[in-house]
Amino acid sequence: MSLALQKTLSLIVLIGLGVFLKRKIVNEDQVKGIKTIVLDMALPAMIFVALMKIEINVDLFFLPVLALVFNLIMLGAMKYLMPFFGIEAKTPAMRTMMLMMPSLAPGLTCFPFVVAYLGDDVLAWAALADIGNKLFVLIFAYLLAMSMFYRHQELVSQSNGQKIKQLLLAMLQEPINLVILVAITFLLFGLNMESLPGFMTESILMMKDMMTPLVLLFIGIAVVLKWDQLKMITSLLLFRAGITFILSAIIVFALPLPTEAAVLLAVVFPQSAVSFWPFAHMAAVRKLERDKNANMKKEPTFDLELGINLLAVSMPFSTLLILGVFSFGNYFTNYLNLLIIGAILVIASVIPKFVKMIAGSDFSLSSATSD
């Protein structure tokens, strides 16, 4: 069994254990306890380590820019095309999908396979590209989540200065944002993980290592899959994958990528699963809504149940997709093949909607005829 397949199965096993542990959960506080450990300890530690490992190479600066451009293109696509998949505008589901679908989690679903199939050198390129994605999921997604929160809750009585002040205070109260500020400060002074005292480095690394198993267990515990929701999520993930293959085809055609490995990286990196970090921002917004319950609308800004279900489905979906790309590597190095696969997936994603529309039209026509 290949190392990549073993990694995939280990991730699925942990999610399965979470589903099994759901029976042992007797109250919501136990789930909140796991979420608190993830959001306030493991996730900040993981972000800190990732940021402290960043080494900017000017010659490869276009990689993080491309990743960030991908995030923004997908954000625009989701905003205008999601209503076609049955997600109404200005709803918790719409805001949840807009925040999560453009994000990437290459650490769980891409990097292990890049190492196994392409080697450490290409992994370094992938890590550099992930800088752009990190800017999106850590900073831009947080600001977008807070903007959605203020707009949905109609907090318009405050001046712009007050909003900015509240936003900054809210950001400083989040361990994730404090960690980002500390890491950026260290990097500006030329410090890295090796510059820290040994005991501190070990403690941070131990907290960081808790992240993956805890997140996977949490997904298994929290997931509540509903058939209609599962169909919608699968259609959206197919659409996302199709658009991504088309964007990868444009990159492969337009840029003189040096090696076949670089081409495959341009294909698999944007096929990574959606990131947990936007979900963390949404959870922070939900906490704000609960703390200010008297002044908040009954309808929350985000649909956290939909968000956790999207995470649960996205991870195995992206893993199988990336494994498929590597299994037929040569085929996916041709931009025309990428365009064909992308078009097929986009069409497959909209077929259920068209079938439903046609069935509804037939029903209406038959009713009118009988009348």
N, C-alpha and C positions, 0 to 999 in steps of 0.2 A: 504494500500500500504506500502511495506517495506521501511525502511530508505535507504537501498542500491539502490532500484529501483528509489526512489525519487531523489537520488543523480545523478543517471544516466540520468534521464529525464531532470534534471536541467542543466547538461552539454550540452545535445543535444539542449535544448531550446536556450542557449547562442550562440551556433554555428549557429542555425537558425536565430537568431536576427542579427548576423553578415552578413549572406547571404542577409537578408532584407535590412540592412544598405548599402550594396554595391551599391544600386540604388542612394543613397544620396551622394556617393563619386564622386566628379566632377573632381578631378585631383590626380595624384600620390603622391603629397606632403602630402595630408591628410593621406594616408596609411603610408607613411614614418614617419609621426608624431606619429602615434600609435605605430609603430615599435620602434621608438626612446624611447618612454616612457617605453615600455616593456624591451628593451635591456639595457638601461642606468639607469633605476630607479627601476621598479618593480622586474625584475629578479635578479639584484644584492642584493636587500633587501631580497628576498626569499632565496637566496643562503646563505647570511649572517646568517639569523635566523636558517636555517637548520644546518649549520656548528657549530653554537654556542650551539646547543642542543646536539651535539655529546657527548656521554659518553662511553668510551671504556671499555668493559667488557672482560677481558682476556679469560674467559671460553667460550665465544661466538665469539672469534676472527675468527673462521673458516667461519662465516656467510659472512662478507664482502669479504673474500678471494674467497668463492664460487661464489659470485655475479660477482666479477671481472673476474674470470675464465670463467664464462658464457659469459660475454661481449667479451672476446678475442676469444673464440671458435666460437661464432657467426660471429665475424669479419672475421675469416679465412674461414668459410663456405660461407659467402656472396662473398668473393673475388673470390673463385674458382667455385662457382655454379651459380652465377648470369648470366653469358653468356648463360646458358641453357634456361633462361627465356627471352631471347631476348635483354639483356642489354650488349652492346659491351664494351670490355675492353678499358680503357684509354679515357672514355667519361665523360662529366659532370654528366650524369645519374648514371654511375658506381660509381664515386667518392661520389655522394650524397647518394646512397644506402649503400655503404660501411660504411659511417660515421654514418648514422642514424639507420639502421636496428639492429645493435647490442645493441643500447642504450635502456634504460628503463625509464619510467616515472611513478613510482608506486604511487606518490603523488596524481595523478588525477584518475587513473584507478584501483588501487589495494588497497591502504590504506583505503579508505572509506568502502570497502566491508570487509576488514580484521577486522576492528572495529565492523562492524555490525554483522558479522557471528562468529568471533573468539575471540573478546575482546581485551582489552588494552594490556594485557601481550604479546600476540602474535604480536600486532602492534609494541611493543618495539623491538622484534626480527627482524621484517621487517625493521624498521628504522635502525637497526644496519647493516643488510645486505645491505641496500641502501648506506652505506658508500663506499663499494667497487664499486658500480655502479656510485657513485658521482665522485670517482677518475677517472673513465673511461670517463664519459661525460663532466666533467669540465676541466680535465687536459690532459689526454691522447688524447681525441677527438680533443681538441684544437691544440695540437702539431701535430697530424695527419693531421688536416685541413691545417695548415701552411706548413707542409711538402709537401702535395699535391699541394698547391698553388705554392711553389717554383719550384717543379718538372715540373708542367704543363706549367708555364710561362718561364721555362728554364732560371732561374736566376742563371746561373752557373759561371758567371764571378766573383762572390764574393768569397772571401776566407771563410773558415769555421768560422773563428773568426768574420768576418763581418756578416755572416748569423745569428750567435748566438746573436750578438749585436742587429741586426735588430729585431730578434724574441723577445728578451727580451724587447726592446723598444715598440714593437707592443703590447706585453702582458700587459705592464704597462699602456698603453694608454686605455686599455679596463676596464671599471668600474667593470666588473665581476671579473677580475683577481686581481684588487686592493682590492676588498672586500674579496676574498679568502685569500690574504696575511694578511690582517688586522685580519680576523677571526682566522687564524692559530696562529698568534702572540698572540692574546688574550688567546687562549686555552693553549698555552705554558706557559703563566703566571697564569693559573688557573682561568681565568675570564670567565663569561658566560653572558647571557642576563640580569640576575638579578643584575650583577655588574655594569651595565651602569646606568647613570642618568635616572630617570623616563621619562622625556620629550623625551630623545633620543630613548629609547625603544619604546615609543608610536609612534613616527614618523616612525621608521623602520617598526614596525608591520603594520601601516597603508599603507605604500608603498608596503609591502609584500602582503597584502590582495588584492591589485589591480591586482596581477599577473594572477590569474586564470580567472577572467572574461575578462580581456583585451586580454589574449592569445586566449581564445575561440572566442571572437568577431573578433580578427584579423584573425583567421583561417577561419571563415565564410566569412569575407570580401575578403580575398586574394585567397580563393580556386577557381580554374578554372578546374573542372573535365572534362577530355576527355575520351571517351569510351575506346579507346585502352590503355590509361594510367591507367584507373581504373581497367581494366582486369589484367594488369601486376601487379599493386599494390596488388590487391586481391590475385592473385596467390602467390606472394612473402610473403604476410602475412600468408596465409595458410601454406606455406612451413616453415616459421619461427615458427609458432605455433606447427607444427608437430615435428620439430627438438627439440623444447623446451620441449614438452611432453616426448620425448625419453630421453633427458638429465635428466629431473625430475625423470623418471623411474629408471635411473641408480643411482641417488642420494638416492632415497627411498630404492632401493635394497642394496646399498653399505653401507649406514650410518644407525646406530641404532637411528633413530629419536624417541624422547621420547613419543610423543603423536600424536593422529590423527590430532590435530590442526597444529602441526609442519609439518606433511606430507602435509596437504593442503596448508600450506604456501610455501613449496618447489615446489608445483605445480603452484600456482597462481602468485607468485611474478615474475617469469621470463616471465609470459604471459602479463605483463604490456605493455601499448602502447609505441611507440617510443618516445624518449624524445625531448623536444623543444630545449634543450641546444646545441646539435650539429648543429641545424638549426641556432642558434644564432652565432656560430662560422663561419658557412658558410656565413651568412650575413656580418660578420666582414671582411671576405676575399673579398666579393664582394665590400665592401667599399674601401678596399685597391686597388682593381683593378680599381675602378673609379677614385680614387685619383691619381693613376699612369697611367692613361689611355694611355698616349703617348707610354709607354714602354710595354704595355700589349697586349696579343693576343686578337683578336676579340671574340673568343670563351671563355666564362667564365670558371672558374675552377669547379663550381658547378651549378646545375640546381635548382634554388630556387623555381620555380613553382612546380617542381616534389616534392621537399621537403615539401612544405606547403600542397600539396595534400596528401602526405603520412601521415602527421600529422592528416589531416581531416578524412581520412579513418581508420587509426590505432586506434583512440580513441574509436569510437563506436564498432569497431571489437573486441578490447581487452576487453572492458566493457561487451559485450554480452558473450564472451568466459568465463570470470571470473565468471559472474553470473551463467552461465551454470554449471561450476565446483562446485560452492557452492550449487546449486539447487540439484545436485546429488552427494553430498559430499562423501558418503561411496564408491561409485564406483571408485572414483579417488584416493582412498588411497591404491589401489592395483597396484603394479608396472607392472603387466602383462596387466592390463586394460590400463594403461598409454602408454605402448608400442603399444598396438593395436590402440588406438586413434591416437597416433603420426604417426604410419604407414599409417593409413587411410587418415590423413590430408596431409601428404607428397605426397601420390599417387594422391589425389584430386588436389593438386597444379600443378602436372605435366601432368595431363590428357589433358588439353587444348593444351599444346605444342605437345603431342603425336598425338592428333587428327589432328592438323595442319600439322604435318610432314607426317602422313599417307595420308591425303587429297592431299598434294603436290606430294607425290609419286604416288598416283593413277592418278593424273592429268598428270604427266610426262609420266607414263606408257601408258595411253590412247592416248596421243599425239604421242608417238613413234609408237604405233600400227597402228594408222590412217595413219602415214607417210609410 
